[in-house]
Amino acid sequence: TFRGVEAELFNRTGVVGLFGAIELQFINGPLLAETDYKARGEVLALTESPKTENVWYKATLSDAGGQDIASMIMYLRFLKASSPLYG
């Protein structure tokens, strides 16, 4: 559910992605199975190295009443060499 925000935050089509780090925070949790949550996300940082492009983003899940339940900060790395745009 947290990762559902990725399509709106950045385009990663056709590249190999690697998990760098994941941090979960329960604000008014826990998260419950078979419960619908609304997800929103924001990019915190974009960086690069000689071989990767990197993104840090935060996703927050809220309940039907709008109360934040949990958040996740994720660091993803994308291999430049796996992209058709890499030259």
Buried (B, 14 or more C-beta within 10 A) or exposed (E): BBBEBBEEBBEBEEBEBEEEEEEEEEEEEEBEEEEEBEBEBEEEEEEEEEEBBBBBBBBBBBBEEEEBBBBBBBBBBBBBEEBEEEE
